[in-house]
Amino acid sequence: MKYKVFEDTLYSSDGKNILKFLEVNKSKKNSLPELIFIDLDMPKLSGWHFLDRLKSLYPELRKAIRVYIITSSIDPRDIKRSDNYPFVKSYLIKPLTKEVIESIVQNIN
C-alpha cells in the first residue's frame, strides 16, 4: 500500500537493520527519522524485541522519534504492553486508512 504522504521513506522488514541504522546515526539529528511504523509480527525480530532494544537506545538518540505500532492484534494485553514504551505514540489496528496516515503526518508538522 503506497500513499504519497511522506517526502522521504526508508523501509526494512528486518528490525535489526533499523536498529543498526539508528545506532550509526544516533548523533546525527538530520539523519534520524521523524517517525517509525513498527509491526509486532515481523520475520526476524519481533516488534516487541525491536521495542525493547529501541528503549535501551532511545536515550542516546539526538532526536525524539515517534513510534507507531501497526498490528492486527486486538489483544488488550498487547495494547496495555505498548504503554511500557513512552516513545510509542499510538497502537494502530490494521488495516490503516490513508486518512489515519495523513492525520499522523499532520501532527508531525
C-alpha positions, 0 to 999 in steps of 0.5 A, a space after each residue: 500500500 503506497 500513499 504519497 504522504 511522506 517526502 522521504 521513506 526508508 523501509 526494512 522488514 528486518 528490525 535489526 537493520 533499523 536498529 543498526 541504522 539508528 545506532 550509526 546515526 544516533 548523533 546525527 539529528 538530520 539523519 534520524 527519522 521523524 517517525 517509525 511504523 513498527 509491526 509486532 509480527 515481523 520475520 526476524 525480530 519481533 516488534 516487541 524485541 525491536 521495542 525493547 532494544 529501541 528503549 535501551 537506545 532511545 536515550 542516546 538518540 539526538 532526536 525524539 522519534 515517534 513510534 507507531 505500532 501497526 498490528 492486527 492484534 486486538 489483544 488488550 494485553 498487547 495494547 496495555 504492553 505498548 504503554 511500557 514504551 513512552 516513545 510509542 505514540 499510538 497502537 494502530 489496528 490494521 488495516 490503516 486508512 490513508 486518512 489515519 496516515 495523513 492525520 499522523 503526518 499532520 501532527 508531525 508538522 
